[in-house]
């Protein structure tokens, strides 16, 4: 698509952005929303900026990285001079393609350059097969197959690299050969190199081809030649336009309010556009391309109309119980580590103090003291299990959505193997694969339909539980943690430490309350067949 003088120039951010949001952002008649400051979002931006500055500082000290001052002209000057590493590159806008953007780092290879991102997230996992080069020798020629790492599935990184590559090509300084790009992640010890022309995407597509398709679509939307309509998706939670879209969707009683984005599209294609139409659909109906359970989607629509937050989809609600029970909730700080393991011990007496037990480090993460706090948690936890065995009592532990807890349960032995008392990863794995470890989120998902979402903050109030802190939530706890430990060199705030502990205690008491309710009152909820 050829552009005109009025064609907007789009940056890499549009590629993963909601299509309707792109339209609103480029519609001169759209009323821009007034969004209050989001401390969590501002902090994420500050963290990304600090990480970028740190990595570029290390590279500059080691290799004399050339800063591309002066925008596109400065970047072109650095490219002409043949600098080995160019930081802060602002590539010339490609007005014919409607494209603009920048890239944190350009690395010279042979007769040209490759783009490199500096990301504030982890880019690899334990495994093998990733193509990496050490940060001490970041060049592509130094990259090889890593026997200890596998690449994480960050599709957004590859699409951003494809955007940078398409901007680099018209300058004449793109490295000859296949399109490639690198990413330096949170650990900042390697460059993970991606082949953007490898057929590793669904359907045998390449990252470059996927990017080209998405960019052409977003450009058509931004120029007004392709229309869109709002539809609720995961990204709506943080979108500044959500208040406007939400109002419109609610007025229209749109099906996306009770189904996932793709399934909502399939329903509309089949002529089912509203919650009322979905609720009136027979349970035996079939919708081509619908990936979820249509019967459950119909029941959710009926629950929404009945203003029922939770309904049963089983005849009898069951939850595994034991003589002695421990509720577990972990608090982490992004990818930096897990600083708090909160446990609630209830049930038959075993000679250990019942109630809430926090195992915490207040050293700013990442810190080796995280290993010490984990060992203390595991030792206490193991003692509870041992005493239950000795006394002939059954034992179970509970969490809400085990993915987060399991991640840090399994990674702690790997990251802190030399801390005295650290269990082996095999020991931890045996526990989480046993019937002693119960994910209440899975229990809820299997037995209930939740018209307003399945998060603990949504479901536990149905069981009569409430948090003491009116601002209780994961995003806010991140901010409290920063203040609690004086992250980034600031003053520490002991009151925020107390606040975090209260919040964590309420989380484990919430899962206990939910479990008790599921064992008793939950069977009084309406069944989906009754709606």
C-alpha positions in Angstrom: 0.0 0.0 0.0 1.5 3.3 -1.1 1.1 6.2 1.4 0.0 9.8 0.8 1.2 12.9 2.8 -1.6 12.3 5.2 -0.8 8.7 5.8 0.2 8.1 9.4 3.5 6.6 10.3 3.1 3.6 12.5 5.7 2.2 15.0 6.2 -1.4 16.1 3.6 -1.0 18.9 0.7 -1.3 16.5 1.5 -4.9 15.6 0.2 -6.5 18.7 -2.3 -3.7 19.5 -6.0 -4.2 19.4 -7.2 -3.4 15.9 -10.1 -1.2 17.2 -7.7 0.7 19.4 -5.5 1.5 16.3 -8.6 2.9 14.6 -9.5 5.1 17.6 -6.0 6.4 18.0 -6.0 7.5 14.3 -9.6 8.8 14.1 -9.6 12.6 14.3 -13.2 12.6 15.5 -12.6 10.2 18.4 -12.8 11.8 21.8 -9.5 11.1 23.6 -10.0 9.5 27.0 -8.8 11.2 30.1 -7.0 8.4 32.0 -5.7 8.9 35.5 -2.1 8.2 36.1 -1.3 4.5 36.6 1.6 4.2 39.1 2.1 0.6 38.1 2.4 1.4 34.4 4.7 4.3 35.1 6.9 2.1 37.2 7.1 -0.5 34.5 8.3 2.1 32.1 10.9 3.4 34.6 12.1 -0.2 35.1 12.5 -0.8 31.4 14.4 2.5 31.0 16.7 1.7 33.9 17.4 -1.8 32.5 18.1 -0.3 29.1 20.5 2.2 30.5 22.3 -0.4 32.5 22.8 -2.8 29.6 23.9 0.0 27.2 26.3 1.3 29.9 27.9 -2.1 30.2 28.3 -2.4 26.4 29.6 1.1 26.1 32.2 0.5 28.7 33.3 -2.7 27.1 33.1 -1.9 23.4 32.8 1.9 23.1 29.3 1.8 21.8 28.5 4.8 19.6 25.4 6.7 20.6 23.3 7.7 17.5 22.7 11.3 18.6 20.5 13.6 16.5 17.7 11.2 15.5 17.7 9.7 12.0 20.5 11.9 10.7 22.7 10.8 13.6 21.9 7.2 13.1 22.8 7.4 9.4 26.1 9.1 10.3 26.9 6.3 12.6 26.0 3.7 10.0 28.2 5.4 7.4 31.1 5.5 9.9 30.8 1.7 10.3 30.6 1.7 14.1 30.6 -1.8 15.6 27.7 -1.1 17.9 25.3 1.8 17.6 22.9 2.5 20.5 19.8 4.6 20.5 19.2 4.2 16.8 16.3 6.2 15.3 15.9 4.8 11.8 14.7 7.1 9.0 10.9 6.8 8.5 9.8 4.8 5.5 7.0 7.1 4.3 6.2 4.9 1.3 5.4 2.0 3.7 3.9 4.2 6.5 6.5 3.0 8.9 8.7 4.6 11.6 10.6 3.5 14.7 13.8 3.1 16.6 15.9 0.2 18.0 18.0 0.2 21.1 21.0 -1.4 19.4 22.5 -2.1 16.0 25.3 -4.6 15.8 27.6 -4.7 12.8 28.1 -8.0 11.1 30.2 -8.2 8.0 29.0 -5.5 5.6 25.8 -4.6 7.4 23.9 -4.4 10.6 21.4 -6.5 12.6 18.8 -5.0 15.1 18.9 -6.0 18.7 16.3 -5.3 21.4 16.9 -4.9 25.1 13.9 -6.4 26.9 12.9 -6.2 30.5 11.9 -9.9 30.7 13.5 -13.3 30.6 14.1 -14.5 27.1 15.2 -18.1 27.7 14.3 -21.1 29.9 16.4 -24.1 31.0 16.7 -26.5 28.1 18.6 -26.5 24.9 18.5 -25.3 21.3 18.5 -21.5 21.6 21.0 -19.7 19.4 22.9 -17.4 21.8 26.1 -15.3 21.9 27.6 -14.2 25.2 27.3 -10.5 26.0 31.1 -10.4 26.2 31.1 -11.3 22.4 27.6 -10.3 21.2 28.3 -10.6 17.5 26.2 -12.9 15.4 29.3 -14.8 14.2 30.0 -15.8 17.8 26.5 -17.3 18.3 26.0 -21.0 18.6 23.4 -23.6 19.7 23.2 -23.3 23.5 23.1 -26.6 25.3 21.6 -25.1 28.5 18.9 -22.7 27.2 15.8 -22.8 25.0 14.1 -19.7 23.7 11.0 -18.4 25.4 8.0 -17.9 23.2 8.0 -14.1 23.0 6.3 -13.5 19.7 6.3 -9.8 20.3 10.1 -9.6 20.4 10.3 -11.2 16.9 7.6 -8.9 15.5 9.4 -5.8 16.9 12.6 -7.1 15.3 10.8 -7.6 12.0 9.6 -4.0 12.2 13.2 -2.8 12.8 14.5 -5.0 9.9 12.0 -3.5 7.5 13.1 0.0 8.5 16.7 -0.9 8.2 16.4 -2.4 4.7 15.7 0.9 2.9 18.9 2.5 4.4 21.0 0.0 2.5 22.8 -1.0 5.8 20.9 -4.2 6.6 23.2 -7.2 6.8 23.1 -9.2 3.6 21.5 -12.6 3.7 18.6 -13.8 5.9 16.7 -11.4 8.1 17.9 -11.8 11.7 17.7 -10.0 15.0 18.7 -10.3 18.6 17.3 -9.8 22.1 19.2 -9.1 25.3 16.9 -10.0 28.2 16.6 -9.4 31.9 19.6 -11.5 32.9 21.7 -9.5 30.4 24.3 -12.3 29.9 23.6 -13.4 26.3 22.1 -12.2 23.0 19.4 -14.5 21.8 19.4 -14.5 18.1 16.3 -15.1 16.0 16.1 -16.1 12.4 13.1 -14.0 11.2 12.8 -16.1 8.0 12.6 -19.4 9.7 9.2 -21.2 9.3 8.6 -21.5 13.1 5.2 -19.8 13.3 1.8 -21.6 13.1 1.0 -22.8 9.6 4.7 -22.7 8.6 4.8 -18.9 8.6 7.8 -16.9 9.3 8.1 -14.0 11.8 8.7 -11.6 8.9 5.7 -12.8 6.9 3.5 -12.6 10.0 4.7 -9.1 10.6 4.1 -8.0 7.0 0.5 -9.3 7.2 -0.3 -7.6 10.5 1.4 -4.3 9.6 -0.6 -4.1 6.3 -3.8 -4.7 8.3 -3.0 -2.0 10.9 -2.0 0.5 8.2 -5.3 -0.1 6.4 -7.2 0.5 9.7 -5.2 3.6 10.6 -5.8 5.1 7.1 -9.6 4.5 7.4 -9.8 2.0 4.5 -10.7 -0.9 6.8 -13.3 -0.6 9.6 -13.3 -2.2 13.0 -15.7 -2.6 16.0 -14.9 -3.1 19.7 -14.7 -6.6 21.1 -13.5 -7.5 24.6 -10.1 -9.2 24.7 -7.4 -9.6 27.4 -5.7 -6.4 26.5 -8.8 -4.4 27.4 -7.9 -4.5 31.1 -5.1 -2.0 30.5 -6.4 -0.1 27.5 -7.1 3.7 28.0 -10.1 3.4 25.6 -11.8 0.6 27.6 -14.3 2.8 29.3 -15.6 3.9 25.9 -15.6 0.4 24.4 -17.1 -1.1 27.6 -20.0 1.3 27.5 -20.7 0.5 23.9 -20.4 -3.2 24.3 -22.7 -3.2 27.3 -25.3 -1.2 25.5 -25.1 -3.7 22.6 -25.0 -6.6 25.0 -22.1 -7.9 22.9 -21.2 -11.6 23.1 -17.5 -10.8 23.7 -18.5 -9.9 27.3 -19.0 -13.6 28.0 -16.8 -15.4 25.5 -13.2 -15.1 24.3 -12.2 -12.9 21.4 -11.9 -15.5 18.7 -15.0 -17.4 19.7 -16.9 -14.1 19.8 -15.9 -13.5 16.2 -17.1 -17.0 15.2 -20.5 -16.4 17.0 -20.9 -13.1 15.1 -20.1 -14.8 11.8 -22.9 -17.3 12.7 -25.4 -14.4 13.3 -25.1 -14.6 17.1 -24.0 -11.1 18.1 -25.6 -10.4 21.5 -25.7 -12.1 24.9 -29.5 -12.4 24.5 -29.1 -14.3 21.2 -26.4 -16.5 22.7 -28.6 -17.2 25.8 -31.5 -18.2 23.5 -29.4 -20.7 21.7 -30.1 -24.4 22.3 -27.4 -26.3 24.2 -27.3 -28.8 21.3 -26.4 -26.1 18.7 -23.1 -26.1 16.7 -21.1 -23.1 15.6 -18.4 -23.7 13.0 -14.9 -22.6 14.2 -16.0 -22.2 17.9 -13.0 -23.5 19.9 -14.5 -23.4 23.4 -17.4 -25.3 24.9 -20.5 -23.8 23.3 -22.8 -25.2 26.0 -20.8 -23.4 28.6 -20.8 -20.2 26.6 -24.6 -20.3 26.4 -24.8 -20.9 30.1 -22.5 -18.0 30.8 -24.7 -15.8 28.7 -27.8 -16.9 30.7 -25.8 -16.4 34.0 -24.9 -12.8 32.8 -28.6 -12.0 32.2 -29.5 -13.4 35.6 -26.7 -11.4 37.2 -25.2 -14.6 38.6 -21.4 -14.4 39.2 -20.9 -18.1 39.6 -23.0 -21.1 38.6 -22.5 -24.9 38.9 -21.7 -27.1 35.9 -21.5 -30.3 38.0 -24.2 -32.1 40.0 -22.2 -32.0 43.2 -19.3 -29.7 44.0 -16.3 -31.6 45.3 -12.9 -30.4 46.6 -10.1 -32.6 48.0 -9.8 -32.2 51.8 -7.5 -33.5 54.5 -7.0 -33.7 58.3 -4.3 -31.1 58.1 -4.3 -28.3 55.4 -1.9 -25.6 54.4 -2.8 -22.8 52.1 0.1 -21.4 50.2 0.5 -18.1 48.4 3.7 -16.8 46.8 4.6 -13.2 46.1 7.1 -12.4 43.4 8.6 -9.3 41.9 8.3 -9.8 38.2 11.0 -12.1 36.9 13.4 -11.0 39.6 12.4 -13.7 42.1 9.9 -14.8 44.8 10.4 -12.8 48.0 7.5 -14.2 50.1 6.0 -17.6 50.8 2.9 -17.2 52.9 1.3 -20.3 54.6 -1.8 -20.9 56.6 -1.8 -24.0 58.7 -5.3 -25.3 59.8 -6.8 -28.6 60.8 -5.9 -31.3 63.4 -3.2 -30.3 65.9 0.2 -31.6 65.1 2.4 -29.9 67.7 3.1 -26.9 65.5 1.6 -23.4 65.8 -1.5 -23.1 63.6 -2.3 -19.9 61.6 -0.4 -17.7 59.2 3.4 -18.2 58.7 5.3 -15.9 56.3 8.8 -16.8 55.0 10.2 -13.6 53.5 13.3 -11.7 52.4 13.3 -7.9 52.4 16.6 -7.8 50.5 15.8 -6.1 47.1 15.6 -8.8 44.4 17.5 -10.3 42.8 19.3 -11.4 46.0 20.8 -14.6 47.3 18.8 -14.1 50.5 15.8 -15.4 48.4 17.4 -18.8 48.6 17.5 -18.6 52.4 13.9 -17.7 52.8 12.8 -20.4 50.4 14.8 -23.0 52.4 13.1 -21.8 55.6 9.7 -22.2 53.9 10.5 -25.7 52.6 11.9 -26.9 55.9 8.7 -25.7 57.7 6.5 -27.2 55.0 8.4 -30.5 55.1 8.1 -30.7 58.9 4.3 -30.3 58.6 4.2 -33.2 56.1 6.5 -35.3 58.2 4.4 -34.9 61.4 1.2 -35.7 59.5 2.8 -39.0 58.4 4.0 -39.8 61.9 0.6 -39.1 63.4 -1.3 -41.0 60.6 -3.1 -37.8 59.5 -3.9 -36.9 55.9 -2.3 -33.7 54.5 -3.0 -31.4 51.5 -1.7 -28.0 50.5 -3.6 -25.6 48.4 -2.9 -22.7 46.0 -4.8 -20.7 43.5 -3.5 -21.2 40.0 -0.4 -23.4 40.5 1.6 -22.1 37.5 3.0 -19.2 39.5 3.9 -21.2 42.6 5.2 -24.1 40.6 7.5 -21.8 38.6 9.3 -20.6 41.7 9.1 -24.0 43.5 11.0 -25.6 40.7 13.4 -22.8 39.8 14.6 -22.1 43.4 16.6 -25.3 43.7 18.1 -24.6 40.3 19.0 -21.0 41.1 20.3 -21.5 44.7 21.8 -25.1 44.7 24.5 -24.2 47.2 22.2 -22.9 50.0 22.3 -25.4 52.9 19.0 -27.3 53.2 17.9 -26.6 49.6 15.8 -29.5 48.3 16.5 -31.0 45.0 14.4 -30.2 42.0 13.3 -33.8 41.9 12.0 -33.6 45.5 10.0 -30.5 44.7 8.6 -32.1 41.5 7.5 -35.2 43.3 5.5 -33.0 45.7 3.8 -30.9 43.1 2.9 -34.0 41.0 1.3 -35.7 44.0 -2.3 -35.5 45.2 -1.1 -33.5 48.2 -0.8 -30.4 46.0 -4.3 -29.0 45.0 -4.9 -26.1 42.6 -8.2 -24.5 43.7 -8.2 -22.6 40.4 -8.5 -25.9 38.6 -11.2 -27.0 41.0 -13.2 -23.8 40.3 -12.6 -24.1 36.5 -13.8 -27.7 36.4 -16.9 -27.2 38.5 -18.1 -23.7 38.0 -18.9 -21.2 35.2 -17.9 -17.7 36.3 -19.6 -14.9 34.4 -17.3 -12.2 35.7 -14.0 -14.1 35.6 -12.3 -16.8 37.6 -9.8 -14.7 39.5 -9.5 -15.2 43.3 -10.6 -11.5 43.8 -13.8 -12.3 41.9 -14.7 -15.8 43.2 -13.7 -15.5 46.9 -16.3 -12.7 47.6 -19.0 -15.1 46.4 -17.8 -17.3 49.3 -18.3 -14.3 51.6 -14.6 -13.4 51.9 -13.2 -9.8 51.7 -9.7 -8.4 51.8 -8.8 -5.9 54.5 -6.9 -3.6 52.1 -9.2 -1.7 49.7 -6.4 -1.6 47.1 -5.6 -5.4 47.3 -4.2 -6.6 44.0 -1.1 -7.9 42.3 -0.2 -4.6 40.5 -0.5 -2.6 43.7 1.5 -5.2 45.7 4.4 -4.6 43.2 4.4 -0.9 44.1 4.2 -1.7 47.8 7.1 -4.0 47.5 9.3 -1.4 45.8 8.6 1.0 48.7 9.0 -1.8 51.3 12.6 -2.6 50.2 13.7 0.8 48.9 14.0 -0.6 45.4 16.4 1.4 43.3 18.1 3.0 46.3 15.1 4.7 47.8 14.1 4.8 51.5 12.6 1.6 53.0 9.1 1.8 54.3 8.4 -0.8 57.1 4.6 0.1 57.0 4.5 -1.3 53.4 6.1 -4.5 54.6 3.3 -4.9 57.1 0.8 -4.1 54.3 2.2 -6.8 52.1 2.1 -9.4 54.9 -1.6 -8.5 55.6 -2.4 -8.8 51.9 -0.6 -12.1 51.6 -2.3 -13.4 54.7 -5.7 -12.4 53.3 -4.8 -14.3 50.1 -4.3 -17.6 51.9 -7.3 -17.0 54.1 -9.3 -16.4 50.9 -8.4 -19.8 49.5 -9.3 -21.4 52.8 -12.7 -19.6 52.8 -13.3 -20.6 49.2 -12.5 -24.3 49.9 -14.8 -24.3 53.0 -17.6 -22.8 50.9 -17.1 -25.2 48.1 -17.4 -28.1 50.6 -20.7 -26.8 51.9 -22.8 -23.9 50.5 -21.6 -24.0 46.9 -24.1 -26.9 46.1 -26.9 -24.4 46.6 -25.8 -22.4 43.5 -28.0 -22.7 40.4 -26.9 -25.4 37.9 -26.4 -24.4 34.3 -29.3 -26.6 33.3 -31.6 -24.6 35.6 -30.9 -21.3 33.8 
